[in-house]
């Protein structure tokens, strides 16, 4: 039986196995998908297991999306541009090369398409500069936003991302420039009581608050946005769509999208 993995650290809360195993069963594919806690020093060995055919494919999550790149043979253009890989496979038709893909970009794009929000000409503020942030910036520029401003508690990480996308502006943590949409890509809110130390009280109404976090469903960040009279959306659909795109890459089938899969 073919084996697929999601690797990360921490990994215990990952819902990827639930989604992928459901789709494997639904499509009568004889394979299993498991989660595995790994350390940086395990990456080489685990990628070698893909090379040897012991593992058929890997999803990569925090904090290894960039780290894993040095162990791969080739990246897709999107993975190259974002320096971020979340899906790995052995391409038999390409001389057994190990290829790194990025399906977070498509995941975000498809999730936003579903909200019917029109990004063209919009000013976007991104909070955080972690593993998923480059993919979101890349997707936003593809969707023709007018500007992207980055704010991260540790400013040099935002400056570093700016070197990948030089149109991007960076502001100090705590500074809230005018925006149409604000996206939380920090890990603040994963624990129910956590709250960003930012003041949104002067931003006005009619904005869009998006949180990459989907568990809990409504973070304090989204609650604040809603209480101030703004549109909100969590990261659940992005998560499902990135998984669906990975499934398509591995199995050649686009699985059925059903939000209740994660309830
Ligand atoms: P990684 O940095 O390993 O990629 P991540 O979970 O993808 O991990 O990213 C964590 C993000 O949440 C970072 O942008 C982090 O900010 P720092 O770069 O300053 O660490 C941000 N973050 C975590 N805790 C935070 C807090 N209490 N306040 C503000 N930002 C926080």
Boltz pocket constraint, residues with backbone or C-beta under 6 A from the ligand:
constraints:
  - pocket:
      binder: B
      contacts: [[A, 62], [A, 63], [A, 127], [A, 128], [A, 129], [A, 130], [A, 131], [A, 132], [A, 152], [A, 153], [A, 154], [A, 157], [A, 185], [A, 186], [A, 187], [A, 188], [A, 196], [A, 197]]
      max_distance: 6.0
